[in-house]
Amino acid sequence: MLNRDIEYIENDGFDRHEIFFYKANDIPAVVSTLKPARGQKFGESLTFSFFKNVFLPQGFPESVHKDYVAYQIWDTLQAFASTINGTLTTHSIMRGVGVGESSATPLAAAITWIMKDGTGMIGRIIFAWWQGNNLDSQCKKWRLFADILNDVAMSIEVMLPYLSSSFLSYSLYTLCLTTGMKAIVGIAGGATRVAIMQHHAIKDNMADVSAKEHSQGTLVNLAGSIVGILILLVVPEKQVAYSYLQI
């Protein structure tokens, strides 16, 4: 078959998968071969194909909108920095509720944690009722709003050890405030992300685009968590807030 004339070659995606169309007795025959990209080794092509299949929608880049790559780059950078900051704020919250302090009691920490979670639940319900019908039509505005509000909430949380003179009072009020803010972030960010995914899924592949978005986010969050832990291991406790501001 290899001696037959090639009618045309179809490239899939980044030229990693080539489909050869031959002509045999006036009947087109198809042979599909996996070939490395020009100037690359076969092993490198297989590695790229693996990561492409795991983290990118099927048929990429033809199966998504042209601004998909640019959006994902900025979204990845934001998620990476946010995960690092989230690790630092978790450390500060633990200190703020009294972990490691002899004057703190498990009951006080438990009350603080339950109250902050309850505030977040109420905040999600109220915000969804208040602005739910505007999240589709103004998704970019609310997506940006969610990112900014999340940064503000984490900036307050990272200062929690310095704001709390008594482990129950200020920690409780501060965490209720920031958890309410993050509840709004969860609703606004999650709902607008769905609208953005619909924009990117131009081949009726919303589920695939969304699934690969979650896979990318999981990998980025894992990497950000590792970096955040390394920062906590290297930076003294009293300088964690300063490290957060640098990020």
MIKE-396618 format. One line per 2 residues: for each residue x, y, z of N, C-alpha, C. Coordinates in steps of 0.1 Angstrom, whole numbers, plus 5000, padded with zeros to 4 digits. Last residue first. Example, Ala and Ser with C-alpha at 12.3 -4.5 7.8 and 13.67 -1.06 7.14 Angstrom:
5128,4978,5071,5137,4989,5071,5129,5000,5079 ~ 5132,4943,5078,5123,4955,5078,5132,4967,5078
REM end
This chain:
5038,5375,5468,5032,5367,5458,5020,5374,5452 ~ 5044,5394,5488,5053,5393,5477,5047,5385,5465
5024,5388,5506,5023,5401,5499,5033,5401,5487 ~ 5033,5364,5516,5021,5365,5509,5020,5377,5500
5056,5372,5530,5058,5363,5518,5045,5364,5509 ~ 5044,5386,5550,5053,5393,5541,5055,5385,5528
5032,5365,5564,5024,5376,5558,5032,5384,5548 ~ 5055,5351,5572,5045,5345,5563,5037,5355,5556
5072,5359,5592,5073,5365,5579,5064,5359,5568 ~ 5068,5344,5614,5064,5358,5615,5066,5365,5602
5077,5319,5607,5063,5321,5609,5059,5336,5608 ~ 5103,5319,5581,5099,5319,5595,5084,5323,5596
5103,5298,5552,5101,5312,5557,5097,5311,5572 ~ 5105,5271,5547,5117,5279,5546,5115,5292,5553
5080,5259,5549,5092,5253,5556,5104,5262,5556 ~ 5064,5276,5534,5062,5275,5549,5073,5269,5556
5075,5271,5509,5076,5284,5514,5074,5284,5530 ~ 5066,5244,5506,5081,5247,5507,5083,5261,5512
5039,5248,5505,5045,5241,5517,5060,5244,5518 ~ 5037,5262,5481,5033,5268,5493,5038,5261,5505
5045,5242,5463,5053,5254,5464,5050,5261,5477 ~ 5024,5224,5467,5038,5220,5470,5047,5232,5472
5003,5239,5458,5003,5235,5472,5017,5231,5476 ~ 5009,5243,5431,5008,5254,5440,5009,5250,5454
5006,5216,5422,5019,5223,5421,5020,5235,5430 ~ 4978,5213,5427,4988,5204,5433,5002,5210,5433
4967,5233,5411,4966,5233,5425,4976,5225,5433 ~ 4975,5222,5386,4980,5235,5390,4979,5237,5405
4960,5198,5385,4974,5198,5384,4981,5211,5389 ~ 4934,5209,5387,4939,5200,5398,4954,5199,5397
4932,5224,5364,4931,5231,5377,4937,5222,5388 ~ 4932,5203,5345,4943,5214,5345,4943,5221,5359
4909,5191,5352,4921,5183,5353,4933,5193,5353 ~ 4890,5210,5347,4892,5206,5361,4905,5198,5362
4893,5212,5319,4895,5224,5328,4898,5220,5342 ~ 4884,5187,5312,4898,5190,5311,4902,5203,5318
4856,5191,5318,4864,5180,5325,4879,5183,5324 ~ 4849,5212,5301,4848,5213,5315,4857,5203,5323
4854,5199,5276,4861,5211,5279,4861,5214,5294 ~ 4835,5178,5278,4849,5175,5276,4857,5187,5280
4810,5192,5280,4815,5183,5291,4830,5180,5290 ~ 4809,5207,5256,4810,5214,5269,4815,5205,5280
4810,5203,5228,4818,5195,5237,4820,5201,5251 ~ 4801,5216,5205,4791,5209,5214,4798,5199,5223
4823,5230,5197,4819,5217,5190,4809,5209,5198 ~ 4831,5250,5212,4824,5254,5200,4820,5242,5192
4836,5260,5242,4832,5247,5236,4824,5250,5223 ~ 4839,5286,5251,4851,5279,5245,4847,5266,5238
4814,5293,5261,4820,5301,5250,4831,5293,5243 ~ 4812,5274,5282,4802,5273,5270,4807,5281,5258
4831,5284,5298,4833,5271,5292,4824,5269,5280 ~ 4819,5308,5306,4831,5309,5299,4834,5296,5291
4798,5297,5321,4795,5305,5310,4807,5306,5301 ~ 4812,5284,5341,4804,5276,5333,4801,5284,5320
4824,5306,5354,4832,5297,5347,4824,5288,5338 ~ 4802,5318,5366,4808,5325,5354,4817,5315,5347
4798,5300,5387,4788,5302,5377,4793,5309,5364 ~ 4823,5302,5401,4818,5289,5396,4808,5291,5385
4825,5329,5408,4835,5322,5400,4830,5310,5394 ~ 4801,5333,5423,4804,5341,5412,4814,5334,5403
4803,5313,5443,4792,5314,5435,4795,5321,5422 ~ 4829,5318,5455,4825,5305,5450,4814,5305,5440
4827,5345,5462,4837,5341,5452,4833,5327,5446 ~ 4808,5342,5483,4805,5350,5471,4814,5346,5459
4824,5328,5500,4812,5322,5495,4807,5329,5483 ~ 4844,5346,5506,4848,5335,5498,4835,5327,5493
4829,5364,5522,4835,5369,5510,4838,5357,5500 ~ 4824,5346,5543,4813,5352,5536,4817,5357,5522
4850,5343,5552,4843,5331,5547,4831,5336,5539 ~ 4856,5369,5561,4863,5363,5550,4856,5351,5544
4837,5370,5583,4837,5380,5572,4844,5374,5560 ~ 4844,5349,5599,4830,5350,5594,4830,5359,5582
4870,5356,5605,4868,5344,5597,4854,5344,5591 ~ 4865,5379,5621,4873,5380,5609,4870,5368,5600
4850,5369,5643,4845,5379,5634,4852,5380,5621 ~ 4869,5350,5653,4855,5346,5649,4850,5356,5639
4891,5365,5660,4892,5354,5650,4879,5350,5644 ~ 4882,5382,5679,4885,5387,5666,4887,5376,5656
4873,5361,5700,4866,5373,5695,4869,5377,5681 ~ 4890,5339,5706,4877,5337,5701,4871,5349,5694
4916,5347,5712,4915,5337,5702,4900,5335,5698 ~ 4924,5381,5714,4919,5370,5721,4914,5360,5710
4937,5395,5694,4942,5397,5707,4936,5386,5717 ~ 4942,5393,5661,4935,5386,5672,4942,5388,5685
4957,5402,5641,4945,5409,5644,4938,5404,5657 ~ 4978,5386,5637,4981,5399,5642,4969,5407,5646
4966,5363,5626,4974,5362,5638,4977,5375,5645 ~ 4954,5374,5601,4946,5370,5613,4954,5369,5626
4966,5380,5578,4969,5389,5589,4962,5385,5602 ~ 4954,5363,5561,4969,5361,5563,4973,5370,5575
4928,5372,5558,4931,5360,5566,4946,5358,5569 ~ 4931,5395,5542,4927,5397,5556,4930,5384,5564
4940,5382,5519,4948,5392,5525,4944,5395,5539 ~ 4918,5367,5513,4930,5360,5517,4940,5370,5523
4900,5387,5505,4897,5378,5516,4909,5371,5522 ~ 4913,5398,5483,4910,5406,5495,4908,5398,5507
4912,5376,5465,4925,5382,5470,4923,5390,5482 ~ 4884,5374,5462,4892,5363,5468,4905,5368,5473
4879,5398,5449,4873,5396,5462,4881,5384,5470 ~ 4892,5393,5425,4897,5404,5433,4892,5402,5448
4878,5371,5415,4892,5370,5417,4897,5381,5427 ~ 4852,5382,5413,4854,5371,5422,4869,5369,5425
4855,5402,5394,4851,5406,5407,4854,5394,5417 ~ 4861,5387,5372,4871,5395,5377,4868,5399,5391
4835,5375,5370,4847,5366,5371,4859,5375,5377 ~ 4819,5396,5366,4818,5389,5378,4829,5380,5380
4827,5405,5340,4828,5414,5352,4827,5406,5365 ~ 4822,5382,5325,4836,5387,5326,4837,5396,5338
4794,5379,5327,4802,5369,5332,4817,5374,5334 ~ 4768,5391,5324,4780,5399,5327,4791,5390,5333
4749,5372,5318,4751,5384,5309,4763,5392,5312 ~ 4752,5354,5339,4754,5350,5325,4757,5362,5316
4748,5367,5363,4761,5361,5361,4763,5357,5347 ~ 4723,5377,5368,4732,5386,5361,4745,5380,5358
4708,5359,5383,4704,5362,5369,4713,5371,5362 ~ 4721,5360,5409,4722,5348,5400,4718,5351,5386
4721,5380,5428,4728,5383,5415,4728,5371,5406 ~ 4705,5371,5450,4706,5385,5447,4711,5387,5432
4707,5343,5452,4694,5349,5451,4695,5363,5445 ~ 4735,5341,5456,4728,5334,5444,4715,5340,5441
4738,5355,5480,4743,5361,5467,4737,5354,5455 ~ 4724,5338,5498,4720,5352,5496,4725,5358,5483
4738,5314,5497,4724,5315,5493,4719,5329,5490 ~ 4764,5322,5505,4761,5316,5491,4747,5317,5487
4759,5331,5531,4764,5340,5521,4761,5335,5507 ~ 4752,5307,5544,4742,5318,5543,4746,5327,5532
4777,5294,5542,4765,5288,5536,4754,5299,5534 ~ 4794,5312,5557,4796,5310,5542,4784,5304,5536
4784,5310,5582,4783,5323,5575,4785,5321,5560 ~ 4791,5283,5587,4777,5287,5587,4775,5300,5580
4819,5285,5588,4812,5277,5578,4798,5281,5576 ~ 4821,5301,5611,4826,5306,5598,4820,5298,5587
4810,5285,5631,4804,5298,5628,4808,5303,5614 ~ 4829,5264,5631,4815,5261,5628,4808,5274,5624
4852,5277,5639,4852,5270,5626,4837,5268,5622 ~ 4846,5287,5665,4850,5296,5654,4848,5289,5640
4840,5263,5678,4830,5273,5676,4833,5282,5665 ~ 4866,5251,5677,4855,5244,5670,4843,5254,5668
4881,5269,5693,4885,5267,5679,4873,5261,5671 ~ 4868,5265,5717,4868,5279,5711,4871,5277,5696
4873,5238,5722,4860,5243,5721,4859,5256,5714 ~ 4901,5237,5725,4895,5230,5713,4881,5235,5711
4916,5268,5734,4909,5256,5738,4903,5250,5725 ~ 4946,5287,5741,4935,5283,5732,4929,5270,5736
4969,5290,5755,4957,5296,5760,4944,5293,5752 ~ 4989,5277,5742,4984,5271,5754,4971,5277,5759
4989,5273,5707,4989,5282,5718,4982,5276,5730 ~ 4985,5256,5685,4999,5257,5691,5000,5267,5702
4959,5273,5672,4967,5261,5671,4981,5263,5676 ~ 4942,5296,5673,4949,5292,5685,4957,5279,5684
4932,5307,5651,4923,5301,5660,4929,5294,5672 ~ 4956,5317,5639,4946,5327,5644,4936,5320,5653
4969,5295,5631,4975,5303,5642,4965,5312,5648 ~ 4952,5288,5611,4954,5278,5621,4960,5286,5633
4954,5310,5594,4941,5307,5601,4943,5298,5613 ~ 4980,5307,5585,4977,5319,5593,4963,5317,5601
4977,5284,5570,4987,5285,5581,4983,5296,5590 ~ 4960,5294,5551,4956,5283,5559,4965,5282,5572
4975,5313,5538,4964,5317,5546,4959,5306,5555 ~ 4993,5296,5524,4998,5305,5534,4987,5310,5544
4976,5283,5507,4983,5275,5516,4989,5284,5528 ~ 4967,5305,5492,4957,5298,5500,4964,5289,5511
4989,5312,5478,4984,5321,5488,4974,5314,5498 ~ 4990,5290,5461,5001,5293,5470,4997,5302,5482
4966,5294,5448,4968,5282,5456,4980,5284,5466 ~ 4971,5318,5434,4960,5317,5444,4962,5305,5453
4991,5311,5417,4994,5321,5427,4983,5320,5438 ~ 4976,5293,5401,4988,5289,5408,4992,5298,5419
4955,5308,5391,4952,5297,5400,4964,5292,5408 ~ 4969,5326,5375,4961,5331,5386,4958,5320,5396
4980,5309,5356,4989,5317,5365,4981,5322,5377 ~ 4956,5298,5345,4966,5289,5352,4975,5297,5361
4945,5321,5333,4938,5314,5344,4947,5305,5352 ~ 4964,5326,5314,4962,5336,5325,4955,5330,5336
4961,5303,5299,4974,5307,5304,4972,5316,5316 ~ 4934,5303,5292,4939,5292,5301,4953,5296,5306
4932,5325,5274,4925,5325,5287,4931,5315,5296 ~ 4949,5316,5253,4952,5328,5260,4945,5328,5274
4934,5293,5245,4948,5292,5250,4952,5304,5258 ~ 4909,5303,5236,4910,5293,5247,4924,5293,5253
4904,5319,5215,4909,5326,5227,4911,5316,5239 ~ 4892,5303,5196,4905,5307,5194,4912,5314,5206
4874,5275,5211,4875,5289,5206,4889,5293,5205 ~ 4880,5240,5202,4878,5251,5211,4879,5265,5205
4887,5222,5183,4875,5219,5191,4871,5230,5201 ~ 4912,5227,5172,4900,5229,5164,4887,5229,5172
4935,5220,5186,4928,5233,5190,4915,5235,5182 ~ 4916,5193,5201,4923,5206,5203,4933,5208,5192
4904,5168,5200,4904,5176,5188,4910,5190,5190 ~ 4894,5169,5234,4896,5161,5222,4895,5170,5210
4911,5193,5256,4899,5187,5250,4902,5180,5237 ~ 4939,5184,5276,4933,5193,5266,4921,5186,5259
4950,5165,5293,4947,5179,5298,4940,5188,5288 ~ 4953,5140,5281,4949,5141,5295,4944,5155,5298
4962,5145,5255,4950,5137,5257,4944,5139,5271 ~ 4985,5160,5260,4975,5166,5253,4961,5159,5255
5001,5141,5273,4996,5153,5281,4985,5160,5274 ~ 5004,5123,5251,4998,5119,5264,4993,5131,5272
5017,5139,5232,5004,5134,5229,4997,5129,5242 ~ 5041,5144,5245,5032,5155,5242,5018,5150,5240
5051,5118,5245,5049,5125,5257,5039,5136,5255 ~ 5053,5113,5217,5044,5105,5225,5041,5111,5239
5072,5132,5210,5059,5133,5205,5049,5125,5213 ~ 5094,5122,5224,5089,5135,5227,5075,5137,5222
5098,5098,5210,5094,5098,5224,5089,5111,5229 ~ 5106,5107,5185,5093,5100,5186,5088,5100,5201
5118,5141,5183,5120,5127,5185,5106,5120,5188 ~ 5113,5166,5158,5112,5161,5172,5114,5146,5172
5112,5175,5132,5123,5180,5141,5122,5175,5155 ~ 5077,5173,5130,5090,5175,5123,5100,5181,5132
5063,5150,5153,5063,5163,5146,5077,5165,5140 ~ 5060,5115,5147,5064,5126,5155,5064,5139,5146
5029,5098,5139,5042,5102,5135,5047,5114,5144 ~ 5008,5072,5134,5012,5081,5144,5027,5085,5142
4985,5067,5107,4998,5064,5113,5001,5075,5123 ~ 4960,5051,5090,4963,5061,5100,4976,5057,5107
4948,5049,5057,4958,5043,5067,4962,5054,5077 ~ 4922,5043,5036,4927,5051,5047,4937,5043,5055
4914,5044,5001,4917,5036,5013,4924,5045,5023 ~ 4891,5050,4975,4900,5055,4986,4902,5046,4997
4892,5033,4946,4885,5033,4958,4895,5039,4969 ~ 4906,5030,4922,4896,5041,4922,4888,5041,4935
4926,5013,4931,4916,5008,4921,4903,5018,4922 ~ 4934,5033,4956,4936,5019,4952,4924,5015,4944
4949,5060,4970,4940,5056,4960,4943,5042,4955 ~ 4951,5070,5005,4957,5065,4993,4945,5061,4983
4956,5093,5029,4945,5088,5020,4952,5083,5007 ~ 4968,5093,5062,4972,5092,5048,4960,5086,5040
4969,5113,5089,4961,5103,5083,4963,5104,5068 ~ 4989,5119,5117,4988,5121,5103,4979,5110,5097
4994,5136,5146,4987,5124,5141,4984,5127,5126 ~ 5007,5159,5151,5012,5147,5157,5006,5134,5151
4999,5184,5143,5007,5176,5134,5013,5164,5140 ~ 4983,5193,5164,4996,5199,5163,5005,5190,5153
4954,5182,5149,4959,5190,5159,4973,5196,5156 ~ 4961,5160,5124,4952,5162,5135,4959,5170,5146
4962,5163,5088,4969,5165,5101,4959,5167,5112 ~ 4959,5143,5060,4952,5151,5070,4959,5151,5083
4970,5143,5027,4973,5140,5041,4966,5149,5050 ~ 4959,5127,4996,4961,5139,5005,4964,5134,5019
4967,5105,4980,4957,5115,4975,4959,5128,4983 ~ 4996,5089,4971,4989,5095,4982,4979,5106,4976
4998,5059,4952,4998,5074,4953,4990,5079,4964 ~ 5015,5031,4967,5004,5037,4960,5005,5052,4961
5033,5019,4982,5037,5023,4969,5026,5030,4961 ~ 5021,5011,5005,5029,5023,5006,5034,5028,4993
5008,4988,5000,5000,5000,5000,5009,5013,5000
REM end
